[in-house]
Amino acid sequence: MIHASITRRTAILSVCAAALFPLATTAGQAQKSAWRQATDAELAALLPARAPVEKEHIETEMRTASGISDGKGHLIAGVVLITAGYSADGKYSHYLVVQAPIRIGGILLAPGEYVFGWQRDGESLSVHLHDALTGKPLGLAQAHKIPGTSRVESLRIWPPSEKPLIQIGRFAVPYELQEE
């Protein structure tokens, strides 16, 4: 009688553990991908008023700053550059700081500082990414028009849970967060 009671309890506990295991795994994955929109304070602390681009320090337009945070000290953020009067005029339009590896349109970016510019290419934008400090080209990504009516943004980095996109105007280029 006691043996049957223990066996029944063990069976019930096993079923409960099996039922809760997927929930624990899902919660762990959710925390791993719990990126959210960065706060104004986080953006102000990370992005410079003058971005180091090649041999110059180019002013940034902080009201255009956008980014995402994992809440654990890693941000991916960008801001529009005010390039008039600088050698970067027409070459770069945005400054990007990456604190966690990210793939933008197929281009892998390690933690660091980057700049990008774009050119209209029919119904899309050809986005060219460069290392900020050296100007070394890293590759091209295609930004496509966002379907439907969307708000025009100078720059918006969407959290991956909403839309894994970097929006430039009415266009967006997809991104993927990478494992460190």
Contacts in CASP RR format, 6 or more apart in sequence:
PFRMAT RR
TARGET T0000
AUTHOR 0000-0000-0000
METHOD contacts of the structure
MODEL  1
MIHASITRRTAILSVCAAALFPLATTAGQAQKSAWRQATDAELAALLPAR
APVEKEHIETEMRTASGISDGKGHLIAGVVLITAGYSADGKYSHYLVVQA
PIRIGGILLAPGEYVFGWQRDGESLSVHLHDALTGKPLGLAQAHKIPGTS
RVESLRIWPPSEKPLIQIGRFAVPYELQEE
33 160 0 8 1.000
33 161 0 8 1.000
33 177 0 8 1.000
34 70 0 8 1.000
34 71 0 8 1.000
34 161 0 8 1.000
35 68 0 8 1.000
35 69 0 8 1.000
35 70 0 8 1.000
35 159 0 8 1.000
35 160 0 8 1.000
35 161 0 8 1.000
35 177 0 8 1.000
36 68 0 8 1.000
36 69 0 8 1.000
36 71 0 8 1.000
36 159 0 8 1.000
37 66 0 8 1.000
37 67 0 8 1.000
37 68 0 8 1.000
37 69 0 8 1.000
37 159 0 8 1.000
38 46 0 8 1.000
38 66 0 8 1.000
38 67 0 8 1.000
38 68 0 8 1.000
38 69 0 8 1.000
38 75 0 8 1.000
38 77 0 8 1.000
39 69 0 8 1.000
40 65 0 8 1.000
42 69 0 8 1.000
42 75 0 8 1.000
42 77 0 8 1.000
43 62 0 8 1.000
43 65 0 8 1.000
43 66 0 8 1.000
43 67 0 8 1.000
43 75 0 8 1.000
43 77 0 8 1.000
43 79 0 8 1.000
44 62 0 8 1.000
44 65 0 8 1.000
46 75 0 8 1.000
46 77 0 8 1.000
46 97 0 8 1.000
46 99 0 8 1.000
47 60 0 8 1.000
47 62 0 8 1.000
47 65 0 8 1.000
47 77 0 8 1.000
47 78 0 8 1.000
47 79 0 8 1.000
47 95 0 8 1.000
47 97 0 8 1.000
48 57 0 8 1.000
48 60 0 8 1.000
49 59 0 8 1.000
49 60 0 8 1.000
49 62 0 8 1.000
50 57 0 8 1.000
50 58 0 8 1.000
50 59 0 8 1.000
50 60 0 8 1.000
51 57 0 8 1.000
51 58 0 8 1.000
51 59 0 8 1.000
51 60 0 8 1.000
51 79 0 8 1.000
51 81 0 8 1.000
51 95 0 8 1.000
51 113 0 8 1.000
51 115 0 8 1.000
51 132 0 8 1.000
52 113 0 8 1.000
52 132 0 8 1.000
52 133 0 8 1.000
53 81 0 8 1.000
53 86 0 8 1.000
53 88 0 8 1.000
53 92 0 8 1.000
53 95 0 8 1.000
53 115 0 8 1.000
53 132 0 8 1.000
53 133 0 8 1.000
53 135 0 8 1.000
54 87 0 8 1.000
54 88 0 8 1.000
54 132 0 8 1.000
54 133 0 8 1.000
54 134 0 8 1.000
54 135 0 8 1.000
56 86 0 8 1.000
56 87 0 8 1.000
56 88 0 8 1.000
58 81 0 8 1.000
58 82 0 8 1.000
58 83 0 8 1.000
58 86 0 8 1.000
58 88 0 8 1.000
58 92 0 8 1.000
58 95 0 8 1.000
59 81 0 8 1.000
59 82 0 8 1.000
60 79 0 8 1.000
60 80 0 8 1.000
60 81 0 8 1.000
60 82 0 8 1.000
60 95 0 8 1.000
61 79 0 8 1.000
61 80 0 8 1.000
61 81 0 8 1.000
61 82 0 8 1.000
61 154 0 8 1.000
62 79 0 8 1.000
64 79 0 8 1.000
64 80 0 8 1.000
64 154 0 8 1.000
64 155 0 8 1.000
65 77 0 8 1.000
65 78 0 8 1.000
65 79 0 8 1.000
65 155 0 8 1.000
66 77 0 8 1.000
66 78 0 8 1.000
66 79 0 8 1.000
66 153 0 8 1.000
66 155 0 8 1.000
66 156 0 8 1.000
66 157 0 8 1.000
67 75 0 8 1.000
67 76 0 8 1.000
67 77 0 8 1.000
67 78 0 8 1.000
67 157 0 8 1.000
68 75 0 8 1.000
68 76 0 8 1.000
68 77 0 8 1.000
68 157 0 8 1.000
68 158 0 8 1.000
68 159 0 8 1.000
68 160 0 8 1.000
69 75 0 8 1.000
70 100 0 8 1.000
73 99 0 8 1.000
74 99 0 8 1.000
74 100 0 8 1.000
75 97 0 8 1.000
75 99 0 8 1.000
76 96 0 8 1.000
76 97 0 8 1.000
76 98 0 8 1.000
76 99 0 8 1.000
76 100 0 8 1.000
76 102 0 8 1.000
76 157 0 8 1.000
77 96 0 8 1.000
77 97 0 8 1.000
77 157 0 8 1.000
78 94 0 8 1.000
78 95 0 8 1.000
78 96 0 8 1.000
78 97 0 8 1.000
78 155 0 8 1.000
78 157 0 8 1.000
79 94 0 8 1.000
79 95 0 8 1.000
79 155 0 8 1.000
80 93 0 8 1.000
80 94 0 8 1.000
80 95 0 8 1.000
80 154 0 8 1.000
80 155 0 8 1.000
81 88 0 8 1.000
81 92 0 8 1.000
81 93 0 8 1.000
81 94 0 8 1.000
81 95 0 8 1.000
81 115 0 8 1.000
83 89 0 8 1.000
83 90 0 8 1.000
83 91 0 8 1.000
83 92 0 8 1.000
83 93 0 8 1.000
88 115 0 8 1.000
90 117 0 8 1.000
91 117 0 8 1.000
92 115 0 8 1.000
92 116 0 8 1.000
92 117 0 8 1.000
92 130 0 8 1.000
93 116 0 8 1.000
93 117 0 8 1.000
93 118 0 8 1.000
94 115 0 8 1.000
94 116 0 8 1.000
94 117 0 8 1.000
94 155 0 8 1.000
94 168 0 8 1.000
95 113 0 8 1.000
95 114 0 8 1.000
95 115 0 8 1.000
95 132 0 8 1.000
96 109 0 8 1.000
96 113 0 8 1.000
96 114 0 8 1.000
96 115 0 8 1.000
96 116 0 8 1.000
96 132 0 8 1.000
97 112 0 8 1.000
97 113 0 8 1.000
97 114 0 8 1.000
98 109 0 8 1.000
98 110 0 8 1.000
98 111 0 8 1.000
98 112 0 8 1.000
98 113 0 8 1.000
98 114 0 8 1.000
99 111 0 8 1.000
99 112 0 8 1.000
100 111 0 8 1.000
100 177 0 8 1.000
100 178 0 8 1.000
100 180 0 8 1.000
101 108 0 8 1.000
101 109 0 8 1.000
101 110 0 8 1.000
101 111 0 8 1.000
101 177 0 8 1.000
101 178 0 8 1.000
101 179 0 8 1.000
101 180 0 8 1.000
102 108 0 8 1.000
102 109 0 8 1.000
102 175 0 8 1.000
102 176 0 8 1.000
102 177 0 8 1.000
102 178 0 8 1.000
103 109 0 8 1.000
103 175 0 8 1.000
103 176 0 8 1.000
103 178 0 8 1.000
104 127 0 8 1.000
104 129 0 8 1.000
104 141 0 8 1.000
104 166 0 8 1.000
104 173 0 8 1.000
104 174 0 8 1.000
104 175 0 8 1.000
105 141 0 8 1.000
105 142 0 8 1.000
105 173 0 8 1.000
105 174 0 8 1.000
105 175 0 8 1.000
106 141 0 8 1.000
107 129 0 8 1.000
107 138 0 8 1.000
107 139 0 8 1.000
107 140 0 8 1.000
107 141 0 8 1.000
108 178 0 8 1.000
109 129 0 8 1.000
109 138 0 8 1.000
112 132 0 8 1.000
113 131 0 8 1.000
113 132 0 8 1.000
113 133 0 8 1.000
114 129 0 8 1.000
114 130 0 8 1.000
114 131 0 8 1.000
114 132 0 8 1.000
114 138 0 8 1.000
115 129 0 8 1.000
115 130 0 8 1.000
115 131 0 8 1.000
115 132 0 8 1.000
115 135 0 8 1.000
116 127 0 8 1.000
116 128 0 8 1.000
116 129 0 8 1.000
116 130 0 8 1.000
117 127 0 8 1.000
117 128 0 8 1.000
118 125 0 8 1.000
118 126 0 8 1.000
118 127 0 8 1.000
118 128 0 8 1.000
118 143 0 8 1.000
118 168 0 8 1.000
118 171 0 8 1.000
119 125 0 8 1.000
119 126 0 8 1.000
119 128 0 8 1.000
120 126 0 8 1.000
121 142 0 8 1.000
123 144 0 8 1.000
123 145 0 8 1.000
124 142 0 8 1.000
124 143 0 8 1.000
124 144 0 8 1.000
124 145 0 8 1.000
124 171 0 8 1.000
125 142 0 8 1.000
125 143 0 8 1.000
125 144 0 8 1.000
125 168 0 8 1.000
125 171 0 8 1.000
125 173 0 8 1.000
126 140 0 8 1.000
126 142 0 8 1.000
126 143 0 8 1.000
127 140 0 8 1.000
127 141 0 8 1.000
127 142 0 8 1.000
127 143 0 8 1.000
127 168 0 8 1.000
127 173 0 8 1.000
128 137 0 8 1.000
128 139 0 8 1.000
128 140 0 8 1.000
129 137 0 8 1.000
129 138 0 8 1.000
129 139 0 8 1.000
129 140 0 8 1.000
129 141 0 8 1.000
130 136 0 8 1.000
130 137 0 8 1.000
130 138 0 8 1.000
131 138 0 8 1.000
141 173 0 8 1.000
142 173 0 8 1.000
143 166 0 8 1.000
143 168 0 8 1.000
143 171 0 8 1.000
143 172 0 8 1.000
143 173 0 8 1.000
144 171 0 8 1.000
144 172 0 8 1.000
144 173 0 8 1.000
145 170 0 8 1.000
145 171 0 8 1.000
146 165 0 8 1.000
146 167 0 8 1.000
146 170 0 8 1.000
146 171 0 8 1.000
146 172 0 8 1.000
150 167 0 8 1.000
150 170 0 8 1.000
152 169 0 8 1.000
152 170 0 8 1.000
153 167 0 8 1.000
153 168 0 8 1.000
153 169 0 8 1.000
154 168 0 8 1.000
154 169 0 8 1.000
155 166 0 8 1.000
155 167 0 8 1.000
155 168 0 8 1.000
156 166 0 8 1.000
156 167 0 8 1.000
157 166 0 8 1.000
157 167 0 8 1.000
157 175 0 8 1.000
158 164 0 8 1.000
158 165 0 8 1.000
158 166 0 8 1.000
158 167 0 8 1.000
160 175 0 8 1.000
160 176 0 8 1.000
160 177 0 8 1.000
163 172 0 8 1.000
164 174 0 8 1.000
164 175 0 8 1.000
164 176 0 8 1.000
164 177 0 8 1.000
165 172 0 8 1.000
165 173 0 8 1.000
165 174 0 8 1.000
165 175 0 8 1.000
166 172 0 8 1.000
166 173 0 8 1.000
166 175 0 8 1.000
END
